[in-house]
């Protein structure tokens, strides 16, 4: 459905994106994660032919996409960064103008989309008078009005209240059920975890990891929580384990990552320590994300 | 491609006419023209009788073209309106990021630009026609008051259409310059300010100074857009009894038309090149 092969973008000496490859499959909701400035928007702009890649290629629905070759994007709905709106025109006029490019899109469909994104009541207000959340809803409506096969969305939940975020989740699920593929860039990791099948994480311009949410949360192992009255000695013992990392003292004992709980217990007992409890603390996408984006070294500027 | 282009052009037209700004510009243009025309009429006693033909039908119709472009940059209000409309039409799309909207839906960059350029051409023709209509209405009243009737039968439609076409064509370099500035700088303000500064300050200064610095420079002045416009619109000026903008030996209307086309083509070509190479990540 969407393939990016070794995409790179340099702005002078600064590498904004370096060798990012992606493969989004038909019908899936694919999460694209990364901290601010990681290169997400630049990558998406290259996917849509808005920015010239320094190297690499993009294919959507089997057709090559470049800034001068974008015909296939007729089948793609997009929302990149702040919504692109014709400010003096009403929400309804914004939708009709874009829909006019698509002979098959009916007036009834435009009205249905307004209803679907919750903008029916504000449909006749100029876009410039809409609140941030409403503008975001209109941006989404513009992405949906053309009945796309692929949606490429950059932070679609920006400015939405919790109810709006919940509606968005429901909408994405229903679109995916209809076979629409969704490429979703977001900071809302909990939402991504709830709706995305696979995710890719970029940091400092490079792809750090890609896989299912389950694979990624298991990737670096769960944290093991040790409840003990001797945290100092226990920490020293755990440091002897070759794979142990991220050892941190807590109020009730300590936590360690990189080693299974059985090995922790066996190691401590063997060395005469007697922990009160050893338990496994499952990691979520947010913890995995924070760990991955914190530990990656910065990219050196090219010369 | 043709289908997308015609649809994109219709959208451009809707965007240009469906908002308040252009109509405010039109109102200002009409007010200025009306003001000066009424002042000329009220003080017509100070003008030799042979020089007042421009106040009445049919000569007034051709004279009205000068308010769009042609005889003097300081009265070419239509040119200023065209610059403002083109600057807004292109520059604001960068501010609103709506270029990404069209491009992100598979409309090619060439189609987007070509639709906007066709719109600019349409706006130029529309502004010229507007100038004629405003003058026609006012001078129609003057004709009724002074001559007791309007000389409809004396109007030469062919001459009038040719005059409109010549005048609109002579405005194209300014539209193309504004277009290029808007795309290159992504700023409405710089585009409009830069183009108006060129017309009202730089070009006007060159027109005044260069002819005094030798025959060669005097000849060069004739090939500035204003000089070419003056040459192309010389038949209009002759009919309307106006004086030419430049004093030296002008190019022929055909030469002027060719050089104007070259200016417009070069500036438009540069605009296409800049736009094709532009990254629109966060523009």
HADDOCK unambig.tbl for C-alpha pairs under 7 A between the chains (distance, minus, plus):
assign (segid A and resid 42 and name CA) (segid B and resid 281 and name CA) 6.06 0.50 0.50
assign (segid A and resid 45 and name CA) (segid B and resid 281 and name CA) 5.60 0.50 0.50
assign (segid A and resid 48 and name CA) (segid B and resid 104 and name CA) 5.81 0.50 0.50
assign (segid A and resid 50 and name CA) (segid B and resid 100 and name CA) 6.91 0.50 0.50
assign (segid A and resid 50 and name CA) (segid B and resid 279 and name CA) 5.98 0.50 0.50
assign (segid A and resid 50 and name CA) (segid B and resid 280 and name CA) 5.20 0.50 0.50
assign (segid A and resid 50 and name CA) (segid B and resid 281 and name CA) 6.35 0.50 0.50
assign (segid A and resid 51 and name CA) (segid B and resid 279 and name CA) 4.33 0.50 0.50
assign (segid A and resid 51 and name CA) (segid B and resid 280 and name CA) 5.72 0.50 0.50
assign (segid A and resid 51 and name CA) (segid B and resid 281 and name CA) 6.02 0.50 0.50
assign (segid A and resid 52 and name CA) (segid B and resid 279 and name CA) 6.27 0.50 0.50
assign (segid A and resid 68 and name CA) (segid B and resid 108 and name CA) 6.69 0.50 0.50
assign (segid A and resid 70 and name CA) (segid B and resid 106 and name CA) 4.84 0.50 0.50
assign (segid A and resid 70 and name CA) (segid B and resid 108 and name CA) 6.44 0.50 0.50
assign (segid A and resid 71 and name CA) (segid B and resid 106 and name CA) 4.60 0.50 0.50
assign (segid A and resid 71 and name CA) (segid B and resid 107 and name CA) 6.79 0.50 0.50
assign (segid A and resid 72 and name CA) (segid B and resid 106 and name CA) 6.21 0.50 0.50
assign (segid A and resid 73 and name CA) (segid B and resid 104 and name CA) 6.33 0.50 0.50
assign (segid A and resid 73 and name CA) (segid B and resid 105 and name CA) 5.05 0.50 0.50
assign (segid A and resid 73 and name CA) (segid B and resid 106 and name CA) 4.33 0.50 0.50
assign (segid A and resid 74 and name CA) (segid B and resid 105 and name CA) 4.83 0.50 0.50
assign (segid A and resid 74 and name CA) (segid B and resid 106 and name CA) 4.64 0.50 0.50
assign (segid A and resid 76 and name CA) (segid B and resid 105 and name CA) 6.49 0.50 0.50
assign (segid A and resid 77 and name CA) (segid B and resid 105 and name CA) 6.94 0.50 0.50
assign (segid A and resid 78 and name CA) (segid B and resid 104 and name CA) 6.57 0.50 0.50
assign (segid A and resid 84 and name CA) (segid B and resid 96 and name CA) 5.78 0.50 0.50
assign (segid A and resid 84 and name CA) (segid B and resid 97 and name CA) 4.98 0.50 0.50
assign (segid A and resid 84 and name CA) (segid B and resid 98 and name CA) 4.83 0.50 0.50
assign (segid A and resid 84 and name CA) (segid B and resid 101 and name CA) 6.12 0.50 0.50
assign (segid A and resid 85 and name CA) (segid B and resid 96 and name CA) 6.04 0.50 0.50
assign (segid A and resid 85 and name CA) (segid B and resid 98 and name CA) 6.07 0.50 0.50
assign (segid A and resid 86 and name CA) (segid B and resid 96 and name CA) 6.57 0.50 0.50
assign (segid A and resid 86 and name CA) (segid B and resid 98 and name CA) 6.78 0.50 0.50
assign (segid A and resid 88 and name CA) (segid B and resid 19 and name CA) 6.65 0.50 0.50
assign (segid A and resid 97 and name CA) (segid B and resid 11 and name CA) 6.20 0.50 0.50
assign (segid A and resid 100 and name CA) (segid B and resid 7 and name CA) 6.91 0.50 0.50
assign (segid A and resid 101 and name CA) (segid B and resid 4 and name CA) 6.63 0.50 0.50
assign (segid A and resid 101 and name CA) (segid B and resid 7 and name CA) 5.97 0.50 0.50
